[in-house]
Amino acid sequence: MHISNLVTLAILPSAYGQLNTLAKAAGLKYFGSATDNGELTDTQYTAILSNTSQFGQITPGNTQKWQYIEPTQNTFSYTQGDVVVDFAEKNDQILRCHNLCWYNQLPSWVTSGTWTNATLIAVLKNHIKNEVTYYKGKCYAWDVVNEAFNDDGTYRSFVFYNTIGPEYIPIAFETAALYDPDVKLYYNDYNIESSGAKATAALNLVKSLQARGIKIDGIGLQGHFIVGETPSESALATTLRSFTALNVEVAYTELDVRFSSLPPTTAGLAQQGVDYANTVNACLSVDGCVGVTVWDFTDKYSWIPSTFSGQGDACLWYSDFSLHPAYNNVISALAAAAGVPVVISTLLQESYP
């Protein structure tokens, strides 16, 4: 439901289209987006993504994952991984590299292999050594381990946990630190954005690594939310502070706010704007929250419809590159934090650029 010409929204003509510019003015390191290789042939899409006033940071959505990088044992291929990396470098955008160890998108030689504790540790170390070394100096941060916990705070069962036990996590962090001492090392997960068993498990992970002197620099809170079910700004900020109190930085790494049924109503679109703004404001309010990354900026390439049937419209741009009203909520939140005055307009730009 495109109502962008029918509602009055707060916008900033002087800073319009400047998510990243405003985010930096407000004290963040970046406002960014995930992307994927196939999308980079879409010229309308890349005109927006490459605009560093909009996006100062890029995350490769898929092609740095294990199945692409090491499809067969000890045979490494960086051709696909380099596509997004090169795009970010060309546009002087910060790169969040994603990811080194995850239960999903593993090649069958890993998941179906016959391993001992020692042989699988060697596989894990070898993979991380090769990929971190290859991308050394290119990444601001690595998501070293992704989604290691179930929602009840227990460890997720998959080949590395089942064979090595929870020790695979410190091994992964130690190995990444060894081969790129300068890159920020993150643990990344969803449903840790507000208090609960899973957030507590992530907090305890940070404490346990620190107690052993193992480098961990940040927590990535993915932020895959549902319209009207997103935690409050205060709840979000409280959880961010629980992590930063441990002297690690935090970031929202995969933000989207989906509708559980379509098409959205006018009231639903307004609520989506509130949910986006609350998330951005939570980050802005916490020292040590360095940035916000949306898990792609347009519904055209969102992962939601293929994963959650009948759901969607989760991004800041529609599939036709017109803007969700939520875009202006984010602009207004960033502008307020940056101390830039907001004026009111009755016209929301249909598309950008």
Beta strands, then each sheet from edge to edge (+ up, - down):
strand 1: 9-11
strand 2: 30-35
strand 3: 57-60
strand 4: 94-102
strand 5: 141-146
strand 6: 184-189
strand 7: 218-221
strand 8: 224-226
strand 9: 249-258
strand 10: 289-294
strand 11: 343-345
sheet 1: 1+ 11-
sheet 2: 8+ 9+ 7+ 6+ 5+ 4+ 3+ 2+ 10+
end
